[in-house]
């Protein structure tokens, strides 16, 4: 029976078998290129983002939680207020960073987030410079803007297979 298998598959059958394998190869190659690219180390620098709302406290020198929010993502919009309330009980400032939004987001949706500050990533730093992808991601930064945890936290760490670039390079 195994001798008849090649004859049983027509050209269309082989094509249907080869198509998913080719797609898997392309997807794997794209993933590998993404993981080996030298991403910039994530650092919280307000000059890279656009302030949309909230109350700034220049004297605050504690930890800052930054939540990556995409306004069209219901999970982000539901999770951000929960994280903000938790952080506030701990005395931590919470920032919502609107990501993957080409147009400036409407402020009427911001009140539902209950964050201290609302920023817009108009330049795509979060995705295109830091290499981050997960909506609703919580990033913890210290008073100097250094990432405290996560795959690219720390000065000499690596994110995936590649070393992170220094900011601005």
C-alpha positions in Angstrom: 0.0 0.0 0.0 2.9 2.4 0.8 4.1 1.9 -2.8 0.8 3.3 -4.1 0.9 6.5 -2.0 2.8 8.7 -4.5 0.4 7.6 -7.2 -2.6 8.4 -5.0 -1.7 12.0 -4.6 -2.4 14.1 -7.7 -0.7 17.4 -8.4 -3.4 19.2 -6.4 -2.9 16.9 -3.5 0.9 17.6 -3.4 0.2 21.4 -3.8 -2.2 21.3 -0.8 0.5 19.5 1.2 3.3 21.9 0.1 1.3 25.1 0.6 1.1 24.9 4.5 4.7 23.8 4.7 5.8 26.8 2.6 3.7 29.1 4.8 5.2 27.6 7.9 8.7 28.1 6.5 8.0 31.8 5.7 6.4 32.4 9.1 9.4 30.8 10.9 11.8 32.8 8.9 10.0 36.1 9.7 9.9 35.1 13.4 13.7 34.3 13.4 14.5 37.7 11.7 12.4 39.5 14.3 14.0 37.7 17.2 17.6 38.3 15.9 17.1 42.0 15.2 18.9 44.2 17.7 15.9 46.0 19.4 16.4 49.1 21.4 16.3 48.7 25.2 13.0 50.0 26.5 13.4 53.2 28.5 10.6 55.6 29.6 11.4 58.9 28.0 8.5 61.3 27.8 10.0 63.3 25.0 9.4 60.3 22.7 5.6 60.3 23.3 2.7 62.8 23.1 0.9 63.7 26.3 -2.8 63.5 25.9 -4.1 63.9 29.4 -3.6 63.3 33.1 -1.7 65.1 35.8 2.0 65.1 35.7 4.0 65.1 38.9 7.6 66.1 38.2 8.5 65.5 41.9 7.5 61.8 41.8 10.6 59.7 42.0 9.1 56.2 42.4 8.3 53.3 40.1 6.0 53.9 37.1 3.8 51.3 35.6 3.2 51.7 31.8 0.4 49.8 30.2 0.4 49.4 26.4 -3.2 50.1 25.3 -4.7 49.8 21.9 -8.1 51.7 22.0 -9.8 49.1 19.7 -8.8 46.2 22.0 -11.6 45.4 24.5 -9.1 43.5 26.7 -6.8 46.5 27.0 -9.7 48.8 27.8 -11.0 46.5 30.5 -7.6 45.5 32.0 -6.0 49.0 32.3 -8.4 50.3 35.0 -7.9 47.1 37.1 -4.1 47.5 36.9 -4.4 51.3 37.6 -6.5 50.7 40.7 -4.0 48.0 42.0 -1.0 50.3 41.4 -2.7 53.3 43.1 -3.2 51.2 46.3 0.6 50.6 46.3 1.4 54.3 45.7 2.6 53.7 42.2 1.9 56.1 39.2 0.2 54.5 36.3 0.6 55.5 32.6 -1.5 54.3 29.7 0.6 54.4 26.5 -1.7 54.3 23.4 0.1 52.1 20.8 -0.6 51.2 17.2 -2.9 54.1 16.7 -2.1 56.3 13.6 -4.5 59.0 14.6 -4.5 60.7 17.9 -7.0 58.8 20.1 -10.1 60.5 21.4 -9.8 61.7 25.0 -13.4 60.7 25.9 -12.2 57.1 26.2 -9.3 58.0 28.4 -11.4 58.6 31.5 -12.4 55.0 31.6 -8.8 53.9 32.0 -8.4 55.7 35.4 -4.6 56.3 34.9 -2.5 59.1 36.1 -1.1 60.0 32.7 -2.2 59.2 29.2 0.5 59.2 26.4 0.3 58.4 22.7 3.1 56.6 20.9 2.7 58.6 17.7 6.2 57.5 16.4 5.7 53.7 17.0 8.5 53.4 19.5 6.9 50.6 21.4 6.6 48.3 18.4 9.2 49.5 15.9 12.0 50.5 18.3 11.5 48.3 21.3 10.1 45.3 19.5 7.1 44.9 21.8 3.9 43.3 20.5 1.4 42.4 23.3 -1.5 44.8 23.9 -2.2 45.2 27.6 1.5 44.6 28.4 2.6 46.0 31.7 6.0 47.5 31.8 7.6 48.6 35.1 10.1 51.5 35.0 12.2 53.0 37.8 12.5 56.7 38.4 15.3 57.0 35.8 13.2 55.4 33.2 14.9 52.0 33.2 12.8 48.9 32.6 12.6 46.8 35.9 11.4 43.5 34.5 10.7 41.7 31.3 12.7 40.2 28.5 14.8 43.3 27.9 15.2 44.6 31.4 18.6 45.4 32.7 21.6 47.0 31.0 23.3 43.9 29.6 20.3 41.7 29.0 19.2 40.2 25.7 15.8 40.1 24.2 15.5 36.8 22.5 18.7 36.1 20.6 20.0 39.7 19.9 21.5 42.3 22.2 19.4 45.4 22.6 20.7 48.6 21.0 21.2 51.7 23.1 18.5 54.3 22.8 18.9 56.5 19.7 21.2 54.2 17.7 
